[in-house]
């Protein structure tokens, strides 16, 4: 599989500051995570006190930096400030340069009371490691797809960690992937269970349109070309070919787009089985969206550490 240079892959970061997407409620979530980590006394905080200290955030494994606003908010809430030396979406270079230790990259400097730095340390590192891991895998898969000639959309799924969806979806955006629907209210997706419960694809789509109106898109999951034809005729905006083989995807997508050309417009999505090592099999000029959970389920984390600098002897 050919590989596309990183700087040739356009990401949402090039259009604006992704932190502007975040709702104010993410701050209360971080408050809850801090409370989870310190539900009662902070004994270690008592040991170190509030003497002013400086700590360095080191990137210790290769990847894409993602999750800066979450990291910043953790330390804001514990009375510290963060100065970044790398920008969101940049590569973590573990080769080392100059006086920096080999195998590490200086990412940021955190200043504040010692107990505040240590109070926020683990929550902040966990957020950054997970978000960066998702961004890294998203970027890697997107690079492979672009290298294989795919010009469509790579999207994540709703198979996210409960309570952590905002961070995981944010990581997808940093990596260049589409977030797909954020929740059940974002788009009407009619899967096999919805269709079976309603009775038919046609009836399910008509009911969805009656409730969702003109402003909400309707997507239908199908298992065959025949089901896709029924979904198109019923007025689906997006048709998902679910769990087709690579060769099967290419045949079905071509047939559907040609059969409905000039009659009905819809997007074709392919989902099921897509991974970074087999992406090329699913590439087709007739496929608009490739969706997968592999960019956020079970991905390796990017390794970061936070080290307080030793006070200078007077």
N, C-alpha and C positions, 0 to 999 in steps of 0.2 A: 504494500500500500504506500503510495506517495505521501509526502508530508508537506503541508503548507506552512510557511514561516508564520510565527506568531503575529508579527506586525501586519500580516495580510488578512487577518481575521477581524472583522469589525465587531465591536461589542457595545452594549449600552453605555459603558463608561465614557465612550467618545462623544456622547450626545449630552451629557450633563452629570451632575453630582447625584449618585444613587442614594445618598443619605436623605435627599429631599423627598424620596418616596416613602420614607418610614412614618408610620402613624405615631402620635405622641404616646400611645399605649405601650409601645415597646419599652419605655422607661419603667413602667410599673412592673413589667415582666422581669426586667433586670433586678428591680428591687426585691421581687419574690425570690429570684435565684440567689441573691445575696443572703436573704433571710433563711433560705433552705440550708445554706452552707454554715450559717452561724445562728442557730435557733435560740441559743441561750448565751452564756458567757463566752467571750473570746479570750481564752486563757493565754494563748500565745501572744495575742495583742498586748496583754498586760505585761508580758515579759519584755517586749521591745519598746513599749511606750510610744510617745508621739514625737520623738526626735526627728528632725528633718533629714530625709535620706533621698538618694538618687539611685534608680535602678535602670538597667539596660535590658531591653527586650531583644533576644537573639532568635533569629531564624536558623533552625538546625537541620532542616531537610528541605529538599527542592520542592517547589510548588508555586502557587499563585497566592499572593496576599489578599485576603478578603475578610471583612468583618470589622473594619476600622471604627465605624460609629458605635458598634456594640462595645468594643474594647474601651473606647473613650468614655462612654456613659457609665460603665462599671467604675472606672476610676474617678469620674466626676462625683459619683454618689458617695465615695469614701474619702473625698477631700483631696484628691491628687490631680495633677495635670499631666498631659501626655504631649510630647513633641515627636512627630514622626520624621523618620529619615528615608522612608520609602512610601510610595503612594499606593492607594488601593488598586488592585489589579496588576501590580508589577510582580516580576519574578523574584522569588527568594533564591539568591545565589549563594550556595554553600561552599563555593570554592575558596572564599576568603580573599582579601586584597589588602595590600599595605600592612599596617600594624595589627589588623584584625586577625584573631585566631583562625587557622585553617578549619574549614568545615562549619563556619558560622557567618551570619550576616547581621550586622547591627541594624535593627528595624526601627526602634523607637527608644525614647528616654522618658521614664516616669519619675516624677518628683512629688514629694509630699511626706506626711508623717509616716514613720516606719510601720506602725500598726495599720495604717490605711493601705499602704502598698501591699502588705501581706494579707490583708482582709480581702482585697479585690483580686489578688494574684490568680488563684485557681479558677474562679469563675471566668475571668477575662481570658485566660489561656485556653480554657475549654471551648469557649465561644469562638475564639480566633482559629484554633486548630481544626475544629469541625467545619466552620464556614470556609476556610482556606482549602480544606480537602475537597469539598464539593466544587469550589471554583476551579481547582486544579484538574479534577477529573472531567468536568464539563468542558474546559478548554482543550484538554487532550482529545476527547472524543470529537469535538467540533473541528479540530485541526485535521484529524483523520478523515472525517467526512468531506471537508473542503478539498483535501488532497485527492480524494476519490472522485471529485467532480460534482459533489452534491451542493446545490445552491439554495436549498430550502431551509426550513426551520428545524432546529434541534430543541426539543422541549423536555422538561422534567415531568413528573407526575405528582399526584396528590398522596402518594405513599410516603408521606413525611412523618417525622417523629412528633407525636402529640406534644403540644406546648413549645415546639421548636421550629414550627413551619416557617415563620417569618425569617429566621436566620438562614434556614436551608434554601428557601426560595431566593433570598438575597444573594447567597453564594452562587446559585445558578446564573443569575444576572451578571455578576462579576466575571464569571467564566465565559459568558457569551451565549448561554442557553436561554431559551424562552421559559417562563415560569408556568406555562399552560394555565389551567384555572387555579385560582388560589384557594377556592372553597366551593361548597355546594351552591352558593348564591351567585358565583361568577359566571357560570355557563350551565346550560342544561345538558348533561351527558346521560344518554339512555343506553345503559349496558344490558347484557343479556337478561339479568334478573328483572330489570324494569320492563323489558319487552314481554317476557314470559308472564309477569304479574298482570300486565295490562291486556295481553292477548295477541297483539300484533304490532309490528313496527309502525304501520300506518296509523293505527289508533293512538299509539304512544306519542308519535310526533305531533299529531293533531291536538292532543290534550296538552302537550308541552307548549305548543304555540298559543293555545288559548290562555294559558296562565302566564307565559313569559312575554307575550306581546312581540312587538317589532324590535325591541332593544336588546333582547337576550338571544344569543346564538344557541342553536340546538345541534348537538353532536350525537351520532348513533354508532354504536359498536356493532360490527357485522362479522359473520363467519364465512360468508360466501359472496360471490358476485351477485347471486339472485337476491340476497338480503340487501346488498348495496343498492341494487336497482330499485328495490321497494323504498329504501330510505330516501333516495334521490327523488323519486316520484312523489313522496309524501312531503318534501320540502326541507329536508335536513340541510343545514349549512355546512356541516363537516361530517364526513363519513370515515370511520376508523376501521381499517382492515386489521383485525386482531389475530395475533398468533399465526400469520401466514408464513410460509417459508420464504427465504430470499428469492428464489426463482418464481415462486407463486405470487409474491408481491409485484414483481415486474410485469408479469402477464396480466394480473387482475387490474392493476393501476392503469396500464395502457388500454386495456379493453374498456374500462369504465369511462375514462376521459374521452376516448374516441366515440363511444356509443352515445354519450350525453352532450357532446360538443354542439353548441348552438341551441340546446334545449333547456338545460338547467345548469346553473353554476354552483359548484361546491368545492370545498377543499378536501383533499384525500390525506388522511393521517395513517401512519403505520405504527403499530405498537406490538411489543412482545418479542423477547429474545435478543434485542439489540444490545451489543456490548462493544467495548473499545476494540476488541480483537476480531470482530466479525462485521463491523459497520458497512464495509464495502459491499457486502451481499445485498443490502437493502436499498442501495442507491439507485434511484430511477428519476428521470426528468418529469415523470408523471406523479411523483409523490411530493406533496407540499410540506408535510410535517413528519418528522421522525420523533416519537416520544419514547422515553425509557425511564425506569427508576434506577438504573445502574449508576447514574451520575450523583445520586444522593443516598443510596442504600449500600452500606458496607464499604464505603470508600475509605482509603487510608487517610489518616489525618496528617496535616503538616505539623512538624514538631517545632514548638517554640519553648523558650525558657525565659524567666525573668530573674535577673541576678542583681541584688543590691550591692552597690560599690562599697568597698571598705572605706570607712572614714579616714581622712588623712591625719596622720599623727601631728600634733601641735608641738 
